[in-house]
Amino acid sequence: MKSVLVNHSDLIGGAAIAAYRTHKALRHVGVDSSMWVDRKTSDDWTVKSPASLWSRLMVQLRGPLGRALPELFFNDELDNYRSYNWIPSRLHRKLNASDADLVHLEWINNETMSIADLSKIRKPKIMTLHDMWLFCGGEHYSEDDRYKTGYTKSTRPGTLNRVDIDRWIWRRKQRVWQHPFQLVAVSEWLAECVRNSRLLADWPVEVIPNPVDTTIWKPLDRHVARAAFNLPVDKKIVLFGATGGTSFERKGYRYLQDALSTIAQERDDIHLVIYGQGKPENPPPSPFPVSYAGRLSDPLTMCLLNNAADVFVTPAMQEAFGQTASEAQACGTPVVAFAKTGIADIVEHKRTGYLAPLGDAKQLAQGLLWVMNRNTDSSCGISIDEIRENCRNRALAEFSYEFVGMRYKELYSAVLENNVS
């Protein structure tokens, strides 16, 4: 079975890392997978990028041009991240001419393929969704219900000035995508969004999580891990990580701030570690000491940092999956997060961590306290050692290359048998 997995990059960004891991998982279970990307940063021979000078030049131009022209005609006061996918790439011609049995699309934004290109792929295909873009307008995460009701003039938000770019993009998708094909959502939350969407409600969708290489992400000696980052051995280490660190609103750092202020009334033995950014010029206030680990990309370094932590917290209000949470659990580190997001597929409440009601900072604090108050014995219901073991076992059972690779292999076979494309 031969497949081509298409993504904007192999390692730049969370979706790219997830797509590359899926590619590796497919090869792990015997699928002859190759990965086609616009921007290659790995030295993996199974990952292909544009070879000619002209093709590389077009890749460099399409992204900036694809953003610059539409943004001349509208302005979003909320500055939501958008993809327009309007410039033809002709990639569909290469895919149709390839010897692949199936095309597996992942994150194809930043003008990797146009909306029209996608509809011109004639081979059987599936697409993995890493965010909400496929059924929204241009937004990657929707902060309203337009994706459910349709992008009409009456639902236009007041934050959009001049052209309603999201309505234009959504109507273009509606006009061009006439033939449903198999979708994969990386969480039940995202799959439910697909089912509730006006655009893709009738399209087939399966839930398959992002994989984690459990031979790299694994438990290590916690004392060694803390020594490597010069972290105190007599404190409870709370770890928070996100691209952009504390400045990325959707990742919910403000809820963690409120939770830590609540916890400060009971404990004074906490040390907060933040990765995804260096120490800012004006750090946000915290009742506890804070270490900034900077932007990390090396899996071994990130694994070591996860092993240094007593608990990983990810208070995102919208999250398609939460790869940082599955990585933490693979290291045996409990996770505290909000329910009703994709992270709920990762965390088993009071078995591998704690799920607080969405947006409830006080319950987030209770979740952190619940983890930190676990004893090494089971006199309090479940010990911290049992929680760590549960975390590792869940990662092996639900997120390993073997498990995720076989799920995709079975789906490939079903799509090829039914020729759903």
PATORDO-763992 format. One record per residue: x, y, z of N, C-alpha, C, O in turn; residue in one letter. Coordinates in steps of 0.2 Angstrom, whole numbers. Layout:
! residues N
     n_u     n_v     n_w    ca_u    ca_v    ca_w     c_u     c_v     c_w     o_u     o_v     o_w   residu
       X       Y       Z       X       Y       Z       X       Y       Z       X       Y       Z        A
...
This chain:
! residues 421
     n_u     n_v     n_w    ca_u    ca_v    ca_w     c_u     c_v     c_w     o_u     o_v     o_w   residu
       4      -6       0       0       0       0       4       6       0       9       7       4        M
       4      11      -5       8      17      -5       3      23      -4      -2      23      -7        K
       6      27       0       2      34       1       7      39       0      13      39       2        S
       4      45      -1       8      52      -1       4      56       4      -2      57       4        V
       8      58       9       5      62      15       8      70      13      14      71      13        L
       3      74      12       4      81      10       3      86      16      -2      86      20        V
       9      90      18       8      95      23      13     100      21      17     100      17        N
      11     106      24      15     112      22      23     111      24      27     113      20        H
      24     108      30      31     107      32      31     100      36      26      97      37        S
      38      98      37      38      92      41      40      93      48      38      89      52        D
      42      99      50      44     100      57      42     107      60      43     108      66        L
      40     111      55      39     118      58      32     119      60      27     119      56        I
      31     119      67      24     120      69      21     114      72      23     108      70        G
      16     114      76      13     108      80      10     104      75      11      98      75        G
       6     106      70       3     102      65       8      98      61       7      93      59        A
      13     102      59      19      98      55      22      93      59      23      87      56        A
      23      94      65      26      89      69      21      83      70      24      77      69        I
      15      84      71      10      79      71      10      75      65       9      69      65        A
      10      79      59       9      75      52      15      71      51      15      65      49        A
      21      74      53      27      70      52      27      63      56      30      58      54        Y
      25      64      62      24      58      67      19      53      64      20      47      64        R
      14      55      61       9      51      58      13      47      52      12      41      51        T
      16      51      48      20      48      42      25      42      45      25      37      42        H
      28      44      51      33      39      54      29      33      56      31      27      56        K
      23      34      59      19      29      62      17      24      56      16      18      57        A
      15      27      50      13      23      45      18      19      42      17      13      41        L
      24      21      42      30      17      40      31      12      45      34       7      43        R
      30      14      51      32       9      56      27       2      56      29      -3      58        H
      21       3      53      17      -2      52      16      -5      45      12      -9      44        V
      21      -3      41      22      -6      35      19      -3      29      19      -6      23        G
      16       3      30      13       7      24      19      10      21      23      14      24        V
      19      10      14      24      13      10      22      21       9      20      23       4        D
      24      25      15      22      32      15      27      36      13      33      35      15        S
      26      41       9      31      47       8      27      53      10      21      53       9        S
      31      58      11      28      64      14      31      70       9      36      71       8        M
      26      74       6      27      79       2      26      86       6      20      87       8        W
      31      90       6      30      96       9      33     102       5      37     101       1        V
      31     108       7      34     114       4      40     116       7      45     118       4        D
      41     115      14      47     117      17      49     111      21      46     109      26        R
      55     109      19      58     103      23      64     105      27      68     109      25        K
      64     103      33      69     105      38      73      98      40      78      99      43        T
      70      93      40      73      86      42      78      84      36      78      86      31        S
      82      79      38      86      75      33      83      68      31      87      64      29        D
      76      68      32      73      61      31      72      60      23      69      65      20        D
      75      55      21      74      54      13      67      52      11      66      53       5        W
      63      50      16      56      49      14      52      55      13      46      55      11        T
      55      61      15      51      67      15      54      71       8      60      72       8        V
      49      73       4      51      76      -2      48      84      -2      43      85       0        K
      53      88      -5      51      95      -6      52      97     -13      56      94     -17        S
      50     103     -15      51     105     -22      59     105     -24      63     108     -20        P
      61     103     -29      68     102     -31      70     107     -36      76     109     -35        A
      66     110     -40      69     115     -45      69     122     -42      66     123     -37        S
      74     126     -44      74     133     -42      68     137     -42      66     140     -38        L
      64     136     -48      58     139     -49      53     137     -44      49     141     -41        W
      52     131     -43      47     128     -38      49     131     -31      44     133     -27        S
      55     131     -29      57     133     -22      55     141     -22      53     143     -17        R
      56     145     -27      55     152     -27      47     153     -27      45     157     -23        L
      43     149     -30      36     149     -30      34     148     -23      29     151     -20        M
      37     143     -19      35     142     -12      36     148      -8      32     149      -4        V
      42     151      -9      44     157      -5      39     162      -6      37     166      -2        Q
      36     163     -12      32     169     -14      24     167     -12      21     172     -10        L
      22     161     -13      15     160     -12      12     162      -6       7     165      -5        R
      16     160       0      13     161       6      12     169       8       7     171       9        G
      18     173       7      17     180       8      12     183       4       8     188       6        P
      12     181      -3       7     184      -8       0     182      -6      -5     186      -6        L
      -1     176      -4      -7     173      -2     -10     177       4     -17     177       4        G
      -6     180       8      -9     183      14     -10     191      12     -14     194      14        R
      -5     194       8      -5     201       8     -11     204       4     -14     208       6        A
     -12     200      -2     -18     203      -6     -25     203      -2     -28     208      -2        L
     -27     197       1     -33     197       4     -33     202      10     -39     206      11        P
     -28     203      13     -28     208      19     -28     215      17     -28     219      22        E
     -27     216      11     -28     223       8     -36     225       9     -37     231       9        L
     -40     220       9     -47     222       8     -51     221      15     -57     222      15        F
     -48     219      20     -52     218      26     -47     219      32     -41     219      31        F
     -50     220      38     -46     221      44     -50     217      50     -56     218      50        N
     -47     213      54     -50     210      59     -47     213      66     -41     212      67        D
     -51     216      70     -49     219      76     -46     214      81     -42     215      85        E
     -49     208      80     -46     202      85     -40     199      82     -36     195      86        L
     -38     201      76     -32     198      73     -31     190      73     -26     188      75        D
     -37     187      72     -37     180      72     -33     177      66     -32     180      60        N
     -29     172      67     -25     169      62     -30     166      56     -34     162      58        Y
     -28     167      50     -32     165      44     -28     162      39     -22     164      38        R
     -31     157      35     -28     155      29     -33     156      23     -39     155      24        S
     -30     158      17     -35     160      12     -35     154       6     -40     153       3        Y
     -29     151       5     -29     146       0     -32     147      -6     -37     144      -9        N
     -30     153      -9     -33     155     -16     -28     154     -22     -30     155     -27        W
     -22     154     -21     -17     153     -26     -16     146     -28     -14     142     -25        I
     -17     145     -35     -16     138     -37      -9     136     -37      -4     139     -38        P
      -8     129     -34      -2     126     -33       0     121     -39       6     120     -40        S
      -5     119     -42      -4     113     -47      -2     107     -44       0     102     -47        R
      -2     107     -37       1     100     -34      -4      94     -35      -1      89     -35        L
     -10      96     -37     -15      90     -38     -13      87     -44     -14      81     -45        H
      -9      90     -49      -7      86     -55      -2      81     -53      -2      76     -56        R
       3      83     -49       8      79     -47       5      73     -43       8      67     -44        K
       1      74     -39      -2      69     -35      -6      64     -39      -6      58     -38        L
     -10      67     -44     -14      62     -49      -9      58     -53     -11      53     -55        N
      -3      61     -55       2      57     -59       6      52     -55      10      48     -58        A
       6      53     -48      10      49     -44       8      41     -44       2      40     -46        S
      12      37     -41      10      30     -41       7      28     -34       6      22     -33        D
       5      33     -30       2      32     -24      -5      29     -25      -9      31     -29        A
      -7      25     -20     -14      22     -20     -18      27     -17     -24      27     -19        D
     -16      31     -13     -20      35      -9     -16      42      -7     -10      42      -6        L
     -20      47      -7     -17      54      -5     -20      56       2     -26      56       3        V
     -15      57       7     -17      59      14     -15      66      15      -9      68      16        H
     -20      71      15     -19      78      16     -19      79      23     -23      76      27        L
     -15      84      26     -14      86      32     -15      93      33     -20      96      30        E
     -10      97      35     -11     104      36      -8     107      29      -2     108      28        W
     -13     109      25     -11     112      18     -12     119      17     -13     122      12        I
     -12     123      23     -13     130      23      -6     134      21      -1     130      19        N
      -6     140      22      -1     144      20       1     143      12       6     143      10        N
      -5     142       8      -5     142       1      -1     136      -1       1     136      -7        E
      -1     130       3       2     124       0      -3     121      -6       0     119     -11        T
      -9     122      -5     -14     120     -10     -20     125     -10     -21     127      -4        M
     -23     126     -15     -29     131     -15     -35     126     -14     -35     120     -14        S
     -40     130     -12     -47     127     -11     -49     123     -17     -51     117     -17        I
     -48     126     -23     -50     122     -29     -45     116     -31     -47     111     -33        A
     -39     117     -29     -34     111     -30     -36     105     -27     -36     100     -29        D
     -39     106     -21     -40     100     -17     -46      96     -20     -46      90     -20        L
     -51     100     -23     -56      96     -26     -54      93     -33     -58      89     -36        S
     -48      94     -35     -46      91     -42     -41      85     -41     -39      82     -46        K
     -41      83     -35     -37      77     -33     -41      71     -35     -47      70     -32        I
     -39      67     -40     -43      61     -42     -42      55     -39     -46      50     -39        R
     -37      54     -35     -35      48     -32     -40      47     -25     -42      53     -23        K
     -41      41     -23     -44      41     -16     -40      45     -11     -34      45     -11        P
     -43      49      -7     -40      53      -2     -44      54       5     -50      52       5        K
     -40      55      10     -42      57      16     -39      63      18     -34      66      15        I
     -42      67      23     -39      73      26     -39      73      34     -44      72      36        M
     -33      74      37     -33      75      44     -34      82      46     -30      86      44        T
     -39      83      50     -40      90      53     -36      91      59     -37      88      64        L
     -32      97      59     -28      99      65     -31     105      69     -29     107      74        H
     -36     108      65     -40     114      68     -46     114      65     -49     109      62        D
     -49     120      65     -56     121      62     -57     124      55     -62     125      53        M
     -51     125      52     -51     129      46     -55     125      40     -59     129      37        W
     -55     119      40     -59     116      34     -66     117      34     -69     118      28        L
     -69     118      39     -76     120      39     -78     127      41     -84     128      42        F
     -73     131      42     -74     138      44     -73     142      38     -73     139      32        C
     -73     149      38     -71     153      33     -63     153      32     -61     148      29        G
     -60     158      34     -53     158      34     -50     157      41     -44     155      41        G
     -54     157      46     -51     156      53     -49     149      54     -52     144      52        E
     -44     148      58     -42     141      60     -45     139      67     -46     133      68        H
     -47     144      71     -52     143      76     -57     148      77     -56     154      76        Y
     -63     146      77     -69     150      77     -71     152      84     -72     148      88        S
     -72     159      85     -74     161      91     -82     163      91     -84     166      96        E
     -86     160      86     -93     161      86     -96     155      82     -92     150      81        D
    -102     155      81    -106     150      78    -107     150      71    -111     147      68        D
    -103     154      67    -105     155      60    -103     148      56    -107     147      51        R
     -99     144      59     -97     138      55    -103     133      56    -104     128      52        Y
    -108     134      61    -113     130      62    -119     133      58    -123     129      55        K
    -120     139      58    -126     142      55    -125     144      48    -130     145      44        T
    -119     145      45    -118     147      39    -115     154      39    -117     158      43        G
    -111     156      34    -108     163      34    -112     168      30    -111     169      24        Y
    -118     170      34    -122     175      30    -121     182      32    -117     183      37        T
    -124     187      29    -123     194      30    -125     195      37    -122     200      40        K
    -130     192      39    -133     194      46    -129     191      52    -129     194      57        S
    -124     187      50    -120     184      56    -113     187      56    -109     185      60        T
    -112     192      52    -105     195      51    -104     198      58    -108     202      60        R
     -98     197      61     -96     200      67     -94     207      66     -91     209      61        P
     -95     211      71     -93     218      71     -85     220      71     -83     225      70        G
     -82     214      72     -74     215      72     -71     215      66     -65     217      65        T
     -75     213      60     -73     213      54     -74     219      50     -80     221      50        L
     -69     223      48     -70     229      44     -69     228      36     -66     224      34        N
     -73     232      33     -73     231      25     -76     224      23     -81     223      24        R
     -72     221      19     -74     214      16     -75     209      21     -71     208      26        V
     -81     205      21     -82     199      25     -78     193      22     -81     189      18        D
     -71     193      23     -67     188      20     -69     181      22     -68     177      18        I
     -71     180      28     -73     173      30     -79     170      26     -79     165      24        D
     -84     175      25     -90     173      21     -88     171      14     -90     166      11        R
     -83     175      11     -81     174       4     -77     167       4     -79     163      -1        W
     -73     166       8     -69     159       8     -74     153       9     -74     148       6        I
     -79     154      14     -83     149      16     -88     147      10     -89     141       8        W
     -90     152       6     -95     151       1     -91     148      -5     -93     144      -9        R
     -84     150      -6     -80     147     -11     -79     139      -9     -80     135     -14        R
     -78     137      -3     -78     130      -1     -84     127      -3     -84     121      -5        K
     -90     130      -1     -96     127      -2     -97     126     -10    -101     121     -12        Q
     -95     130     -14     -96     130     -21     -92     124     -24     -94     121     -29        R
     -86     124     -22     -81     120     -25     -81     112     -22     -80     108     -26        V
     -82     112     -16     -81     105     -13     -88     101     -13     -92     101      -9        W
     -89      98     -19     -96      95     -20     -96      88     -19    -101      85     -18        Q
     -90      85     -18     -90      77     -17     -86      76     -10     -80      77     -10        H
     -90      74      -5     -87      72       1     -82      67       1     -82      62      -3        P
     -77      67       5     -72      62       6     -70      61      13     -73      65      17        F
     -67      56      15     -65      54      22     -61      59      25     -56      61      23        Q
     -64      61      31     -60      65      36     -58      62      42     -61      57      44        L
     -53      64      45     -50      62      51     -50      68      56     -46      72      54        V
     -53      67      62     -52      72      67     -47      70      72     -48      64      74        A
     -43      74      75     -38      71      80     -41      71      87     -38      69      92        V
     -47      73      88     -51      72      94     -58      72      93     -61      74      88        S
     -62      69      98     -69      69      98     -72      76      98     -77      77      95        E
     -69      81     101     -71      88     101     -71      90      94     -76      94      92        W
     -66      89      91     -65      92      84     -70      88      79     -73      91      75        L
     -71      82      80     -76      78      76     -83      80      77     -87      81      73        A
     -84      82      83     -91      85      85     -92      92      81     -98      93      79        E
     -87      96      81     -87     102      78     -89     101      70     -93     104      67        C
     -85      96      67     -87      94      60     -94      92      59     -97      94      55        V
     -97      88      64    -104      85      63    -109      91      64    -114      91      61        R
    -107      96      68    -111     102      69    -110     107      64    -114     112      64        N
    -105     107      59    -104     112      55    -109     112      49    -112     107      47        S
    -110     118      46    -115     118      40    -112     115      34    -115     113      30        R
    -105     116      34    -102     114      27    -101     107      27    -101     104      21        L
     -99     103      32     -96      96      32    -100      91      36     -98      86      37        L
    -106      93      38    -110      89      43    -111      82      40    -112      77      43        A
    -112      81      33    -113      75      30    -107      71      28    -108      66      25        D
    -101      74      29     -95      70      27     -93      65      32     -94      66      38        W
     -90      60      30     -88      54      35     -82      57      39     -77      60      36        P
     -82      56      45     -77      58      50     -75      52      55     -80      50      58        V
     -69      51      55     -66      46      60     -62      50      65     -59      55      64        E
     -61      47      71     -57      50      76     -50      46      77     -51      40      79        V
     -45      49      75     -38      46      77     -34      51      80     -33      56      77        I
     -31      49      85     -26      54      89     -20      55      85     -18      51      81        P
     -16      61      87     -10      62      85      -5      57      88      -6      56      94        N
       0      54      85       4      49      88      10      53      92      12      58      91        P
      13      49      97      19      51     100      24      45     100      22      39     101        V
      30      47      99      35      42      98      37      40     106      41      43     109        D
      34      34     108      35      33     115      42      30     117      43      28     123        T
      46      29     112      53      27     113      57      33     115      63      32     118        T
      55      39     113      58      45     114      55      48     120      59      50     125        I
      49      49     120      45      52     126      43      47     131      39      43     130        W
      47      47     136      47      41     141      49      44     148      52      49     148        K
      47      40     153      50      42     160      57      42     161      60      37     158        P
      60      47     164      67      47     165      68      49     173      63      51     176        L
      74      49     175      75      50     182      74      58     184      77      62     180        D
      69      59     188      67      66     189      72      70     193      72      76     191        R
      76      67     197      82      71     200      87      73     195      89      79     195        H
      88      69     190      93      71     185      90      76     180      93      81     178        V
      83      75     179      80      80     175      80      87     178      81      92     174        A
      79      88     184      79      94     188      86      97     188      87     103     187        R
      91      93     189      97      95     189      99      98     182     103     103     182        A
      97      95     177      99      98     170      96     105     169      99     108     165        A
      90     106     172      87     113     171      88     118     177      86     123     178        F
      92     115     182      94     119     188      88     121     192      87     127     194        N
      83     116     192      77     117     196      77     115     203      81     110     204        L
      74     118     207      74     116     214      71     109     216      66     107     213        P
      74     105     220      72      98     221      67      98     227      63      93     227        V
      66     103     230      62     103     236      55     107     235      51     109     239        D
      54     108     228      48     112     226      43     107     222      46     103     219        K
      37     109     221      32     106     216      33     110     210      32     116     210        K
      35     106     205      36     110     198      30     109     194      28     104     192        I
      27     115     192      21     116     188      24     118     181      27     123     181        V
      22     114     176      25     115     169      19     118     165      14     115     164        L
      21     123     161      16     126     156      20     127     150      25     130     150        F
      17     125     144      21     126     138      16     127     132      11     124     132        G
      18     132     128      14     134     122      18     138     118      22     142     120        A
      17     138     111      20     142     106      18     149     108      12     151     108        T
      23     153     109      21     160     111      21     161     119      20     166     122        G
      21     155     123      21     155     130      15     159     133       9     157     131        G
      16     164     137      10     167     140       6     172     136       1     174     138        T
       9     174     130       6     179     126       0     176     121      -3     180     118        S
       0     169     120      -5     167     116     -12     166     120     -12     161     124        F
     -16     170     118     -23     171     122     -26     164     122     -29     162     128        E
     -27     160     117     -31     154     116     -28     149     121     -32     144     123        R
     -22     149     123     -19     144     127     -20     145     134     -19     141     139        K
     -23     151     136     -26     151     143     -22     153     149     -24     151     154        G
     -16     156     148     -12     157     153     -15     161     159     -14     160     165        Y
     -20     166     157     -23     170     162     -27     166     167     -27     167     173        R
     -29     160     165     -33     155     169     -28     152     174     -30     151     180        Y
     -22     151     172     -17     148     176     -15     153     181     -14     151     187        L
     -14     159     179     -12     164     184     -18     165     190     -16     165     196        Q
     -24     165     188     -29     165     193     -29     159     197     -30     159     203        D
     -28     153     194     -27     147     198     -21     147     203     -22     145     209        A
     -16     149     201     -10     150     205     -11     154     211      -9     153     217        L
     -15     160     210     -16     165     215     -21     161     220     -20     163     226        S
     -25     157     218     -29     153     223     -25     148     227     -26     148     233        T
     -21     145     224     -16     140     227     -12     143     232     -10     140     237        I
     -10     149     230      -5     153     235      -8     154     242      -4     155     247        A
     -14     153     243     -17     154     249     -16     147     253     -18     147     259        Q
     -14     142     250     -14     135     254      -6     133     254      -4     130     258        E
      -2     135     248       4     132     248       9     137     246       7     142     242        R
      15     136     248      21     141     246      27     137     243      32     140     242        D
      26     131     241      31     127     239      31     125     231      33     119     229        D
      29     130     227      28     129     220      33     133     216      35     138     218        I
      35     130     211      40     133     206      37     132     199      36     127     197        H
      35     138     196      32     137     189      38     138     184      42     142     184        L
      37     133     179      41     133     173      37     134     167      32     131     165        V
      40     139     162      36     140     156      41     139     150      46     142     150        I
      39     135     145      42     135     139      38     137     133      32     137     134        Y
      42     139     128      38     142     122      40     149     121      39     152     116        G
      44     152     126      46     159     126      52     160     131      52     156     136        Q
      56     165     130      61     167     135      58     172     139      52     173     139        G
      61     173     144      59     178     149      57     185     146      62     188     143        K
      51     187     146      49     194     143      52     200     147      54     199     153        P
      52     205     144      55     211     147      51     213     153      53     215     158        E
      44     212     153      39     213     158      35     207     160      30     206     157        N
      38     202     164      35     196     165      28     197     168      27     201     172        P
      23     193     166      17     193     170      18     192     177      22     187     179        P
      14     195     182      14     193     189      13     186     191       9     183     187        P
      16     183     196      15     177     198      17     176     205      21     179     208        S
      12     173     209      14     172     216      19     167     218      21     167     224        P
      22     164     213      27     159     214      33     161     209      32     164     204        F
      39     158     211      45     159     207      44     156     200      40     151     199        P
      46     159     195      45     157     188      52     156     184      56     160     185        V
      53     150     181      58     149     176      56     149     169      51     146     168        S
      59     153     164      57     152     157      63     148     154      68     150     154        Y
      60     143     151      65     138     147      66     140     140      70     137     137        A
      62     145     137      63     147     130      60     143     125      56     139     127        G
      61     144     119      58     140     114      62     134     113      68     134     111        R
      59     128     114      62     122     113      59     118     107      53     118     106        L
      64     115     104      61     111      98      64     103      98      62      99      95        S
      70     102     102      73      96     102      68      91     107      68      93     113        D
      66      86     104      62      81     108      65      79     115      62      78     120        P
      72      77     114      75      75     120      75      80     126      74      78     132        L
      76      86     124      76      92     129      69      92     132      69      93     138        T
      64      92     128      57      93     130      55      87     134      52      88     139        M
      57      81     132      56      75     137      59      76     143      56      75     148        C
      65      78     144      69      79     150      65      84     154      64      84     160        L
      63      90     151      59      95     155      52      92     158      50      94     163        L
      49      88     154      43      85     156      44      81     162      40      80     167        N
      49      77     162      51      73     168      53      77     174      53      74     179        N
      55      83     173      57      87     179      50      89     183      51      92     188        A
      45      89     179      38      92     182      35      87     186      35      81     185        A
      31      90     191      26      86     195      20      86     192      16      81     192        D
      18      91     188      12      91     184      12      96     178      16     101     179        V
       9      94     173       9      99     167       2     101     166      -3      98     167        F
       1     108     165      -5     111     165      -6     114     158      -1     118     156        V
     -12     113     155     -13     116     149     -20     119     149     -25     115     147        T
     -21     125     151     -28     128     152     -31     131     145     -34     136     146        P
     -30     128     140     -33     131     133     -40     130     133     -43     126     136        A
     -43     136     130     -50     136     130     -53     132     123     -58     130     123        M
     -49     132     118     -50     129     112     -43     125     110     -38     128     110        Q
     -44     118     109     -38     114     107     -41     108     104     -45     104     106        E
     -38     108      98     -40     102      93     -38      95      96     -42      90      96        A
     -32      95      99     -29      89     102     -25      90     109     -28      89     114        F
     -20      94     108     -16      95     114     -10      90     114      -9      86     119        G
      -5      91     109       1      87     108       5      87     114       8      82     116        Q
       6      93     117      10      94     123       8      89     129      12      87     133        T
       1      89     129      -2      85     135       0      77     134       1      74     139        A
      -1      75     128       1      68     126       8      66     127      10      61     130        S
      12      71     126      19      70     127      21      70     134      25      66     136        E
      18      74     138      19      74     145      17      67     148      20      64     152        A
      11      65     146       8      58     149      13      53     147      14      48     151        Q
      16      53     141      21      48     139      27      48     143      30      42     144        A
      28      53     146      34      54     151      32      52     158      36      52     163        C
      25      50     159      23      49     166      21      55     170      20      54     176        G
      20      60     167      18      67     170      11      68     170       8      68     164        T
       7      69     176       0      70     176      -1      77     172       3      81     172        P
      -7      77     170      -9      83     166     -16      86     169     -21      82     170        V
     -16      93     170     -22      96     172     -24     101     166     -20     105     164        V
     -31     100     164     -33     104     159     -41     105     159     -44     103     164        A
     -43     109     155     -50     110     154     -54     105     150     -51     102     145        F
     -60     103     153     -64      98     149     -67     102     143     -66     108     142        A
     -70      98     139     -74     101     133     -69     104     128     -71     109     124        K
     -63     101     127     -58     103     122     -55      96     120     -57      91     123        T
     -51      96     115     -48      90     112     -43      87     118     -42      81     117        G
     -41      90     123     -37      87     128     -41      82     132     -38      78     135        I
     -47      83     132     -51      78     136     -51      71     133     -52      66     137        A
     -48      70     127     -47      63     124     -40      61     127     -39      55     127        D
     -36      65     130     -30      63     132     -30      61     140     -27      56     142        I
     -33      65     144     -33      65     151     -39      61     153     -45      62     152        V
     -38      56     157     -43      52     161     -44      55     168     -39      55     172        E
     -49      58     169     -50      62     175     -49      58     182     -52      52     183        H
     -45      60     186     -42      57     192     -39      51     191     -39      47     196        K
     -37      49     185     -33      43     184     -26      45     181     -21      42     183        R
     -26      50     176     -20      52     173     -19      60     174     -15      63     171        T
     -24      63     178     -24      70     179     -30      72     181     -34      69     184        G
     -32      78     179     -38      81     181     -41      86     176     -37      90     173        Y
     -48      85     175     -51      89     170     -56      94     173     -61      92     177        L
     -55     101     173     -59     106     176     -64     108     171     -63     108     165        A
     -70     110     174     -75     113     169     -72     119     165     -68     123     168        P
     -74     120     159     -71     124     154     -71     132     157     -77     134     159        L
     -65     135     158     -65     142     160     -65     143     167     -66     148     169        G
     -65     137     171     -66     138     178     -59     138     182     -56     132     183        D
     -56     144     183     -50     144     186     -49     141     193     -44     138     195        A
     -54     142     197     -54     139     204     -54     131     203     -51     128     207        K
     -58     128     199     -57     121     198     -51     119     195     -48     113     196        Q
     -48     123     191     -41     122     188     -36     122     194     -32     117     194        L
     -37     126     199     -33     126     205     -34     120     209     -29     117     211        A
     -40     118     209     -42     111     213     -38     105     210     -36     101     213        Q
     -38     106     203     -35     100     199     -28     100     201     -25      94     202        G
     -24     106     201     -17     106     202     -16     103     209     -11     100     211        L
     -20     106     214     -19     103     221     -20      96     222     -17      93     225        L
     -25      93     218     -27      86     218     -21      82     216     -19      77     220        W
     -17      84     211     -11      81     209      -6      81     214      -3      76     216        V
      -5      87     216       1      89     220       0      86     227       5      85     231        M
      -6      85     229      -7      82     236      -7      74     236      -9      71     242        N
      -6      71     230      -6      64     231       0      61     234       5      64     234        R
      -1      56     238       5      53     242       8      48     238       5      46     233        N
      13      45     240      16      40     237      13      33     238      15      28     235        T
       8      33     243       4      27     244      -3      28     242      -4      34     240        D
      -7      24     242     -14      24     240     -19      26     245     -25      25     245        S
     -16      29     251     -21      30     256     -26      36     255     -31      36     258        S
     -24      40     249     -29      45     247     -33      43     241     -35      47     237        C
     -33      37     240     -37      34     234     -33      32     229     -34      26     226        G
     -28      36     226     -24      34     221     -17      38     223     -17      44     224        I
     -12      34     222      -5      37     223      -2      41     217      -4      39     212        S
       3      45     218       6      48     213       9      43     208      10      44     202        I
      12      38     211      16      33     207      11      29     203      12      28     197        D
       5      28     205       0      25     201      -3      29     196      -4      27     190        E
      -3      36     197      -5      41     192       0      41     186      -2      41     180        I
       6      41     188      12      41     183      12      35     179      13      35     173        R
      10      29     182      10      23     179       4      23     174       5      21     168        E
      -2      26     176      -7      26     172      -6      30     166      -8      29     160        N
      -2      36     167      -1      41     161       3      37     156       2      37     150        C
       8      33     158      13      30     153       9      24     150      10      24     144        R
       5      21     153       1      15     150      -4      18     145      -5      15     140        N
      -7      23     147     -12      26     142      -8      29     136     -11      28     130        R
      -3      32     136       1      34     131       3      28     126       3      28     120        A
       5      23     129       7      17     125       1      14     122       2      11     116        L
      -5      14     125     -11      11     122     -14      15     117     -17      12     113        A
     -14      21     118     -18      26     114     -14      30     109     -17      32     104        E
      -8      32     110      -5      37     106       2      34     103       5      38     100        F
       4      28     104      10      25     101      10      25      94       4      25      91        S
      15      24      90      16      24      83      12      17      81       9      17      76        Y
      13      12      85      10       6      83       2       6      83      -1       4      78        E
      -1       9      88      -8      10      88     -11      15      83     -15      13      79        F
      -8      21      83     -10      26      78      -9      24      71     -13      24      66        V
      -3      21      69      -2      18      63      -6      13      60      -9      13      55        G
      -8       8      65     -13       3      63     -20       6      62     -24       4      57        M
     -22      11      66     -29      14      64     -29      17      57     -34      16      54        R
     -24      21      56     -23      24      49     -23      18      43     -26      19      38        Y
     -19      13      45     -18       8      40     -25       5      38     -27       3      33        K
     -29       3      44     -36       1      43     -40       5      39     -44       3      35        E
     -40      12      41     -44      17      37     -42      17      30     -46      18      25        L
     -36      17      28     -33      17      21     -37      11      18     -39      12      12        Y
     -36       5      21     -39       0      17     -47       0      16     -49      -1      11        S
     -50       3      21     -57       4      20     -59       9      14     -63       8      11        A
     -55      15      14     -56      20       9     -54      17       2     -58      18      -3        V
     -49      13       2     -47      10      -5     -52       5      -7     -54       5     -13        L
     -55       1      -2     -60      -4      -4     -67       0      -6     -70      -3     -11        E
     -68       5      -3     -75       9      -5     -74      14     -10     -78      17     -12        N
     -67      16     -11     -65      21     -16     -69      27     -14     -72      31     -18        N
     -69      29      -7     -72      35      -5     -67      41      -6     -62      42      -3        V
     -68      45     -12     -64      51     -13     -68      56     -17     -65      61     -19        S
